[in-house]
Amino acid sequence: MPLQRSKICRAFSDCTTAPRKGMVSGCFPLDPFYKERPEAKALKDAKAKGKTGKPQR
């Protein structure tokens, strides 16, 4: 069986960042189930704030 590259984690770190922010762990960038969850936008917003806590432009 050939290697299925889409099944390998690409280490976006969303699956570990989300729990640190009090959200469910999941592959938000690649898994349609997690992409559609409300936490997906909250996680994106939290990551956009970066380390300073201020929104990035």
C-alpha positions as a Markdown table, in Angstrom:
| # | Residue | x | y | z |
|---|---|---|---|---|
| 1 | Met | 0.0 | 0.0 | 0.0 |
| 2 | Pro | 1.5 | 3.4 | -1.0 |
| 3 | Leu | 2.0 | 6.1 | 1.6 |
| 4 | Gln | -1.1 | 8.3 | 2.1 |
| 5 | Arg | 0.5 | 11.7 | 2.7 |
| 6 | Ser | -2.8 | 13.3 | 3.6 |
| 7 | Lys | -3.0 | 11.0 | 6.7 |
| 8 | Ile | 0.3 | 12.3 | 8.1 |
| 9 | Cys | 0.2 | 15.1 | 10.6 |
| 10 | Arg | 1.7 | 18.3 | 9.3 |
| 11 | Ala | 2.3 | 19.7 | 12.8 |
| 12 | Phe | 0.2 | 22.9 | 12.5 |
| 13 | Ser | 0.1 | 22.7 | 16.3 |
| 14 | Asp | -3.6 | 23.5 | 16.4 |
| 15 | Cys | -4.3 | 20.1 | 18.1 |
| 16 | Thr | -2.1 | 21.1 | 21.0 |
| 17 | Thr | -2.8 | 24.9 | 21.0 |
| 18 | Ala | -6.5 | 24.5 | 21.3 |
| 19 | Pro | -6.4 | 22.5 | 24.6 |
| 20 | Arg | -4.0 | 25.1 | 26.1 |
| 21 | Lys | -6.7 | 27.7 | 25.3 |
| 22 | Gly | -9.5 | 25.6 | 26.9 |
| 23 | Met | -10.8 | 24.2 | 23.6 |
| 24 | Val | -11.2 | 20.6 | 22.3 |
| 25 | Ser | -8.2 | 19.1 | 20.6 |
| 26 | Gly | -8.4 | 18.3 | 16.9 |
| 27 | Cys | -6.9 | 18.9 | 13.5 |
| 28 | Phe | -8.7 | 22.1 | 12.7 |
| 29 | Pro | -6.8 | 22.9 | 9.4 |
| 30 | Leu | -7.3 | 19.5 | 7.8 |
| 31 | Asp | -10.3 | 17.6 | 9.3 |
| 32 | Pro | -13.7 | 18.8 | 8.0 |
| 33 | Phe | -15.4 | 17.9 | 11.3 |
| 34 | Tyr | -13.1 | 20.3 | 13.3 |
| 35 | Lys | -13.1 | 22.9 | 10.6 |
| 36 | Glu | -16.8 | 23.4 | 11.0 |
| 37 | Arg | -16.7 | 23.7 | 14.8 |
| 38 | Pro | -17.1 | 27.1 | 16.5 |
| 39 | Glu | -13.7 | 26.6 | 18.1 |
| 40 | Ala | -12.1 | 26.8 | 14.7 |
| 41 | Lys | -12.7 | 30.5 | 14.5 |
| 42 | Ala | -11.9 | 31.1 | 18.2 |
| 43 | Leu | -8.6 | 29.2 | 17.7 |
| 44 | Lys | -7.7 | 31.2 | 14.6 |
| 45 | Asp | -8.4 | 34.4 | 16.5 |
| 46 | Ala | -6.4 | 33.3 | 19.5 |
| 47 | Lys | -3.4 | 32.4 | 17.3 |
| 48 | Ala | -3.7 | 35.7 | 15.4 |
| 49 | Lys | -3.2 | 37.6 | 18.6 |
| 50 | Gly | 0.2 | 36.1 | 18.9 |
| 51 | Lys | 2.4 | 36.4 | 22.0 |
| 52 | Thr | 1.7 | 40.1 | 22.6 |
| 53 | Gly | -2.0 | 39.5 | 23.2 |
| 54 | Lys | -2.8 | 42.2 | 20.6 |
| 55 | Pro | -4.5 | 41.4 | 17.3 |
| 56 | Gln | -2.0 | 41.3 | 14.4 |
| 57 | Arg | -2.8 | 43.1 | 11.1 |
